[in-house]
Amino acid sequence: MNLTMHCTFRYYSFRSFFRQIAGILLLAPAFVPTLAQPTAEHDLRFDQLATVWDEAIPLGNGLLGVLVWEKDGVLRFSLDRSDLWDQRPMKGLHRKEFSFEWVQNQVKKNEYKPVQEYFDAPYDREPAPTKIPAGALQFSWGKRAKVNNVKLSIDEALCHVQWENGLILKTFVHATQPVGWFRFENIPPDFTPTVVAPAYQGALKEGAEVNSLVGDDLARLGYQQGTIQSGDHEITYDQDGWGGFSYRISVKWKKINPAVLEGVWSISSHRSKEDKGENAKTVVETALQSSFDQALKSHRNWWEVFWSRSSLKVPDPILEKQWYLEKYKFGSIARENPPPISLQAVWTADHGRIPPWKGDYHHDLNTQLSYWPAYSGNHLEEALGYLNHLDNNKDNYRRYTQQYFGIDGLNVPGVTTLDGTEMGGWIQYSLSPTVSAWLAHHYYLQWRYSKDRDFLKNRAYPWIKEVCRFLDGITKKDENGFRQLPLSSSPEINNNEITAWFPKNTHHDLALMRFAFQAGAELAQELGLKAEAVRWQKILGEFDDFPLTPQKELMIAPGFPYKESHRHLSHLMAIHPLGLIKWEDGELAQAIIKNSLAQLEAVGPQFWCGYSYSWLGSLQARAKNGEKAAQALRIFAQAFCLPNSFHANGDQTKSGYSSMTYRPFTLEGNMAFAAGLQEMLLQSYAGFIEIMPAIPENWQDVSFRQLRAEGAFLIDAERKGGKIREIKITSEKEGDQWLKLPGNNWNIIVQKGITTGPVKNGLLPLQSLGKGGELVIQFNP
């Protein structure tokens, strides 16, 4: 046995050994945290390769991605890189009329068609700006063989494929390096890799449907077809895009022996001819000096750390597996430095067309939901990729804010390119005045969960302060003395009609504005900026209460109750994610939450998408309703996901969970699902930590490890026989927190660096003295 085989054997043997030991120890009375690594039952397994791109095996590292599938009987790797963008300005968008004031005047005159033509239509009509695909790598051999099995091992982010003729493929995208690796064993003599370029040239289909959902022909981008050059065991593809942009795919391979081939691929992007950044050809040449096994070892090391950040065990195998698959996808698409998660991230459509909705950044829901699981899921480093992107584009956002709104401060377009430039579309949402306020919530969460004072001082508060300045400038007091936006909207209610504008603040806009000023006051106070805290608190008091029906149901806007099914649950923003209406606030808040969710259920899910169910999972968890939270998440996992777990928006089972049965793939529903299950297991938004606040009664045995609570506390917990038996709290920073005790018969068995005080109303006060504090509480039956 050679060294490589020996190491691999030991890796799997010890992993199996520890799983067996853990299973035995769970029977013991002492608390044993849930294992950090996923198990084989969480993997994807098939007996054949997918024959469509959106059911492929997904691999990625935030910068590069690949989909492994079979097209026309040939093994295909659909390659992608997150910064491949055609960023030409949206044609016709920046007219002299491009101003919020002009839009207001058109609404007042009831002449809205010019607005739709100038600002809405270009998004569907024009092929760019858009995310673009990279190309594909195909592998063929003379006599085709049937696939025996396909597996994605999510613990190590490795795809295995085996054919009946003995051919074996192992492939991965390296977790920290800009390369993808592949290894074939038992290859036939005529085995051939080839690069396939996207169809940037070709006959346009006359009369074909053209809109942002189905995507446009790539040929409409007007690129000259790139060049493919083949050499000795290597291929390079160079493609010019718009405005001097270009990218390169490079693949290189070597034979270890006549039966084994190893190779590397990479993609480099270049903003201009003068861009001297990394070159894919050099990258693969350097990488191939190593070996598949050596690269796999360092790749596994990253994923082992990633999986150690949090884990869980619930008695619903559908929800548990889906959570691990969502966490796997999050690890594949979220990094601190590459671009953040767009609609499809590093898995751009490989179907010969521009991706659905141009693969862009939608800030009216999609990007926000995509990062929900990062906070309690203990992946703050990966969440920084989102905030880095926003900070890096601040100057562009300020330019847009001045150009469109004519006001100081900061707002962000609701639909943007890679560099944050506005793309138009339904402008009630793509040019909404409250986009930056929702984005501010992510800065706030990053601070609350990390307690990083440098981040608070230099990033979170400066962002929120500029948002408050903008909202202060754009709102005016009405006849009752309440601040109002000139025009308000609620994402995609009434689509892009003139009736999508409301004369009074919608719940969505009001909730976001109230949150921004509340957060501004809180963070200013935290930094000792008393005058600024007073200013934001005063403005907060100038907004009206949330509009309610006589039955205490939240309305979309004053006089506009929720009475028609809609995919965006934006009229419930104050409940979740913003937490402005809390179950913990008492009877009135509980009535509003219960009645609003009952109304949502009564109206029904006719026009819901998959992400509606994911979001509903968190909403029901905030209502402490574990049964309905689990039900919503289970419907999402079973009806709105493709076999590879991709969220497909529509009801794929046609079981009546939605009248929409289409299948455009986007990621926000997947990520919101993970956040929903975490919300069932741990909540800390109300000023205290609550363990398993919303789980079904029949979930007798539940555990989780390293979920994160506000205040920079990491929590382990175990429930056995229907009772919480043990809680472990680890602190990262100095600070205070409260723990809601799930029982009265308890004792502390470990305590260091965290002090406690007398219990008040069932809450145990905690004070962390700094990093490394530990408290373990045991509960007796």
PyMOL commands that set and color helices and strands:
alter all, ss='L'
color gray80, all
select helices_A, chain A and resi 3-25+40-42+53-55+100-108+113-125+218-221+280-287+292-308+317-333+356-359+366-370+372-374+380-392+394-405+427-430+435-450+453-474+498-500+507-526+530-540+570-572+583-585+587-603+610-622+626-639+668-681
alter helices_A, ss='H'
color red, helices_A
select strands_A, chain A and resi 44-46+57-60+64-71+74-81+85-86+130-131+135-140+147-153+158-163+168-173+180-185+192-196+227-231+234-240+246-257+260-270+311-313+361-362+415-416+476-477+483-484+682-683+690-691+702-709+713-720+723-731+734-740+746-752+754-756+763-769+774-779
alter strands_A, ss='S'
color yellow, strands_A
deselect
rebuild
show_as cartoon
